Amino acid sequence: MDKTLPLDKIWNPWHGCRKYSEGCQNCYMFYLDKQRDKKGDDIYKTKTNFKLPLMKNREGFYKIPSGSSLRVCMTSDFFLEEADAWRDEVWDIIRKRSDVHFWLLTKRANRIANNLPSDWNEGWDNVSLNVSAENQKRADERIPILLDIPAKHKGIMVAPFIGPVNISEYLATGKIEKVLADGENYEGARPLYYEWVKSLCEQCQHYNIPFLFYGTGNVFIKDKKVYHICKAYQRVQALRSGLQNPPINKEYPIQKRCATCYRKNTCNGCNWCGKCYQ
């Protein structure tokens, strides 16, 4: 299985969360739930999506095909305390779909070790454990915990990227497989500075670790100039920045449709119409 496959699918076996650290201040999930007259801290097991990886179509094939990569709990936290009653069943689903790669993200690094399955041993080939590190304080708090946990795949997600981060000492261990970075979106979005991303990219380049600058966020600052970038353009602009490792030697033309698309403030810039870049 190619664990570097694009993380183009999402599985949310539960929804809702509790704000935990600085990165949660303007959480997109809370914002979007508020738009639907719901409360983000209403935590519940999802009905239609809970067993998504095991669901099949009318022809008897899995809806999530073999070789896919799934981002898990993007509207919650995989190691959330309130989800303890449901997690064993999710581990069993992950165990059954060994042909799918599951990308797990958490801010609750201190809960990982005690909430792994009994047969975890040195880790599962189809699971990546990732911690959020929105600033230096949280990087220094969570990454050492991740490094001490046995796992086949480990990564760091610097998002929302709200302060400069130096993780060189952790990358030097050779235990980190990939680093991703993204800005902050929606109401109250804090700025992301080009220099922060450049520094993080250079750290990854130094240790030859893949780095993906996923999005600029709503407010991006470069050379003291402030750019307000709508959701549809953020990934395109991040790719254009050249701050990727390995470098991406392609052009990503923004089509006129994006400027007029009614979904421009909410889409990911490429998952909807495919016009943002080829």
C-alpha positions in Angstrom: 0.0 0.0 0.0 1.2 3.5 -0.9 0.9 5.5 2.3 1.7 8.7 0.3 -1.6 8.5 -1.6 -3.5 11.8 -1.5 -5.7 12.1 1.6 -8.8 12.6 -0.6 -11.4 10.9 1.5 -12.8 11.5 5.0 -14.3 9.2 7.6 -16.0 10.7 10.6 -17.2 7.9 12.9 -18.2 10.5 15.4 -18.8 14.2 15.4 -18.3 17.0 17.9 -15.4 18.0 20.1 -14.3 20.1 23.1 -11.8 22.9 22.6 -8.5 21.8 23.9 -5.7 24.3 23.1 -4.8 27.5 21.2 -5.4 25.9 17.8 -9.0 25.2 18.7 -9.9 28.9 19.2 -11.4 29.4 15.8 -12.2 25.7 15.0 -13.8 25.3 11.6 -16.1 22.6 12.9 -17.6 24.8 15.6 -18.0 27.6 13.0 -19.8 25.3 10.5 -22.0 23.8 13.1 -23.0 27.2 14.3 -24.0 28.0 10.7 -26.4 25.0 10.9 -27.8 26.1 14.3 -25.9 23.2 16.0 -23.4 23.1 18.8 -19.9 21.9 18.1 -19.5 20.4 21.6 -22.5 18.1 21.0 -20.6 14.9 20.7 -22.3 11.9 19.1 -21.6 8.7 17.1 -22.5 9.2 13.5 -25.3 7.0 12.1 -24.7 6.7 8.4 -20.9 7.1 8.4 -19.8 5.0 11.4 -19.1 1.9 9.4 -18.2 3.7 6.1 -15.1 1.6 5.4 -17.2 -1.6 5.5 -20.1 -0.3 3.4 -20.6 -1.8 0.0 -22.4 -0.7 -3.2 -25.0 -2.6 -5.1 -22.4 -4.5 -7.0 -20.9 -5.8 -3.7 -17.7 -3.7 -3.9 -16.5 -1.6 -1.0 -17.5 2.1 -1.3 -13.9 2.9 -0.1 -11.8 1.0 -2.6 -8.6 -0.9 -1.8 -5.6 1.4 -1.7 -7.5 4.5 -0.5 -6.2 6.8 2.2 -8.8 8.0 4.8 -8.5 11.0 7.0 -10.3 10.0 10.2 -12.2 12.2 12.6 -11.9 15.5 10.8 -14.8 16.9 12.8 -13.6 15.7 16.1 -10.5 14.1 17.7 -9.7 10.4 17.4 -8.6 10.2 21.0 -11.4 12.3 22.5 -12.5 11.1 25.9 -16.2 11.0 25.0 -15.4 8.6 22.2 -13.8 5.9 24.4 -17.0 3.8 24.2 -16.9 3.7 20.4 -13.2 3.5 19.6 -12.7 -0.3 20.0 -15.3 -0.8 17.3 -13.5 1.6 15.0 -10.2 -0.2 15.6 -11.9 -3.4 14.6 -13.1 -1.8 11.3 -9.5 -0.5 10.7 -8.2 -4.0 11.4 -10.6 -5.5 8.9 -9.7 -3.0 6.2 -6.0 -3.6 6.1 -6.0 -2.6 2.4 -6.9 1.0 3.3 -4.5 3.5 4.9 -6.0 5.3 7.9 -4.6 8.7 8.8 -5.3 9.6 12.5 -4.8 13.1 13.9 -5.0 14.2 17.5 -4.2 17.0 19.9 -4.6 14.6 22.8 -1.2 12.9 22.4 -1.1 12.0 26.1 -4.1 9.7 25.5 -2.7 7.7 22.6 -0.7 5.0 24.4 -3.6 3.9 26.6 -6.1 3.8 23.8 -4.4 1.6 21.2 -5.8 -1.8 20.4 -4.4 -4.8 22.4 -2.8 -6.3 19.2 -1.1 -3.0 18.3 2.4 -4.3 19.2 4.8 -2.2 17.1 2.0 -0.6 15.1 -0.2 -1.5 12.1 1.0 -1.0 8.5 -2.2 0.7 7.5 -2.3 3.4 10.3 -0.5 6.7 10.6 -0.4 8.4 14.0 -0.2 12.2 13.7 -0.2 15.0 16.2 -1.2 18.6 15.7 1.4 21.2 16.5 -0.1 24.7 16.0 2.8 26.5 17.7 6.1 25.8 19.4 4.6 25.1 22.8 2.3 22.4 21.5 5.0 21.0 19.3 7.3 20.5 22.3 4.4 19.1 24.3 3.0 16.5 21.8 5.8 15.4 19.4 8.0 13.8 22.1 5.0 11.8 23.2 4.4 10.6 19.6 8.1 9.7 19.2 7.9 7.4 22.2 4.9 5.5 20.9 5.5 2.4 18.7 4.0 3.0 15.3 4.9 2.1 11.7 4.0 5.6 10.5 4.2 8.9 12.3 3.6 12.5 11.2 3.1 16.1 12.2 0.3 18.4 11.2 1.2 22.1 11.8 -2.3 23.5 11.7 -3.8 25.9 12.2 -0.3 27.4 11.8 -0.5 30.2 14.3 3.2 30.7 15.3 6.7 29.9 14.2 7.7 26.3 14.8 11.1 24.7 14.9 10.9 20.9 15.0 14.4 20.1 13.7 15.4 18.1 16.8 12.4 15.8 16.3 12.9 15.4 12.6 16.5 14.4 13.3 15.3 11.2 15.0 14.3 9.8 11.7 10.9 8.7 13.2 8.8 11.4 11.4 7.5 10.3 8.0 5.8 13.4 6.8 5.0 17.0 7.9 1.9 18.9 6.7 1.0 22.6 7.3 -2.1 24.6 6.8 -3.4 28.1 7.7 -6.6 29.0 9.5 -10.0 29.5 7.9 -13.3 31.1 8.5 -14.3 33.5 11.3 -11.5 35.1 13.3 -8.7 33.4 11.2 -5.3 34.3 12.5 -2.5 35.2 10.0 0.0 32.8 8.6 3.5 34.2 7.7 5.4 33.1 4.6 8.6 33.1 6.7 7.1 30.5 9.1 6.3 28.1 6.3 9.6 28.7 4.6 11.5 27.8 7.7 9.5 24.6 8.3 9.9 23.6 4.7 13.7 24.1 5.0 13.8 22.0 8.2 12.1 19.1 6.3 14.4 19.6 3.3 17.5 19.4 5.6 16.3 16.0 6.9 14.9 14.8 3.6 11.4 14.5 5.0 8.3 15.1 2.8 6.6 18.4 3.5 3.2 19.5 2.1 2.1 23.1 2.5 -1.6 22.3 2.1 -3.2 25.8 2.3 -2.5 29.4 3.1 -5.5 30.1 5.3 -7.6 33.2 5.0 -4.9 35.6 5.9 -1.4 35.1 4.5 1.5 37.6 5.0 4.5 37.8 2.8 7.1 40.6 2.6 4.8 42.6 5.1 2.0 42.5 2.6 -1.3 41.0 3.8 -3.2 38.8 1.4 -6.9 37.8 2.1 -7.4 34.6 0.3 -10.8 32.9 -0.1 -11.1 29.1 0.5 -11.1 28.1 -3.1 -7.7 29.7 -3.8 -5.8 28.7 -0.6 -4.5 25.3 -1.8 -3.6 26.7 -5.2 -1.6 29.5 -3.7 0.2 27.2 -1.3 1.2 25.0 -4.2 2.4 28.1 -6.2 4.5 29.2 -3.3 7.1 26.5 -4.0 7.2 25.6 -0.3 6.9 21.8 -0.8 9.4 19.0 -0.3 10.1 17.5 -2.7 9.5 20.6 -4.9 6.5 20.5 -7.3 7.6 21.7 -10.7 4.2 22.5 -12.1 2.0 25.5 -12.8 -1.4 25.7 -11.1 -3.5 28.1 -13.1 -6.5 29.6 -11.4 -9.5 29.4 -13.8 -12.1 32.2 -14.0 -14.8 29.8 -12.8 -13.3 30.0 -9.3 -13.8 33.7 -9.0 -17.5 33.4 -9.7 -18.2 30.0 -8.3 -20.8 30.2 -5.5 -18.8 27.6 -3.5 -15.6 29.6 -3.7 -15.5 30.3 0.1 -16.1 26.7 1.2 -14.6 24.3 -1.3 -11.1 23.0 -1.2 -10.1 24.6 -4.4 -9.9 21.3 -6.4 -12.2 18.7 -5.1 -15.4 20.2 -6.5 -14.9 21.2 -10.2 -11.3 20.3 -10.9 -10.7 23.6 -12.5 -8.3 25.1 -10.0 -5.4 23.0 -11.2 -4.7 20.0 -13.4 
